[in-house]
Amino acid sequence: MRLFVALALPEPVLAELRLLCCGLPGARWVPPEQLHLTLRFIGATDGAMCRSISTALAKIHSPAFSLQLRGIGFFPPRKAPHTLWAGVEKSDDVLQLHRKVESALTAIGLEPEQRKFAPHVTLARLRGGTPADKIGSFLVQHSLLSLPPFPVSSFCLYSSVLSRSGAKHYLEADYPLAG
């Protein structure tokens, strides 16, 4: 199984993001039901490791918190953009949850994540033919994105199946946060 740990987004947030997902030639938009905030990509695992991952994640104790999406940007920052994202207002709570997830997964033998954690929601993948001026216009038009805060009361383990039309994500487990 190809796994990742993420925060699911509530329907009102998905509805707002759905409104952004148009008007950019060459963008392959993530379907709204697939939008999420990745805490940790795990990758391909076998059944035994999948069970160990699920058990380790179930032992995480962390408080519930609020999160707010704010701003639009792209990766990589100094090269041709290939990923368009909605940003996250600075949140010590999401950083703390990420650290706990990372710690739990490395404790069972997974390699530590090498990339710096940059919380975001991927909105689209950009093809090489996406005109730079169109990307710039899109960023300017939506630069003031600021959605209302929403409660985060759990985090999830998802599996992902790749296909020609993109990845499909399936909820494997939901882990409640305290309070």
Salt bridges, closest charged atoms under 4 A:
GLU11 OE2 - ARG18 NH2 3.38
GLU89 OE1 - ARG70 NE 2.75
ASP92 OD1 - LYS90 NZ 3.56
GLU102 OE1 - ARG40 NE 2.57
GLU113 OE2 - ARG115 NE 3.15
